[in-house]
């Protein structure tokens, strides 16, 4: 990757601000028609669980940079909607973990599918601008912001907490897994 041109930061920041507004709009539209009525912050919590696997409510709050009480209330709403469930850790029964239900996993997958479709449409409409340098710059930006590539993000969700645990809430998944995996 080439080093940035001095003085180009202002234009880049303005372009990213405009792109950020477009991405937020795209994210809101991808959730808009779903029956689950999930807010963007709630969806972010679902994505944390999808990316990192079972988490404590305090860990989700920290990841989303919200107060622990806010994170707990958000997770309680997701539990009432049937998208998340509470379980006890097999290694420490005092620890309560939150994990996606099959419905929560399906919602994350559907939203990502909708986003990918919309982004594909936008990229096709602007294909003359998608030079390798643009893709490189966006990839570097995402990495600097702490994002990981999508294929790596799903790997965290696929890891079981305890291979000895019997049963699963995930259709078509063998017993002994704590979390639903992405097919």
Secondary structure, 3 states (H helix, E strand, C coil): CCCCCCCCHHHHHHHHHHHHHHHHHHHHHHHHCCCCCCCHHHHHHHHHHHHHCCECHHHHHHHHCCCHHHHHHHHHHHHHCCCEEEEECCCCCCCEEEEECHHHHHHHHHHHHHHHHHHHHHHHHCHHHCCHHHHHHHHHHHHHCCCCCHHHHHHHHHCCCCCCCCCCCCCCCCCCCCCCCCC
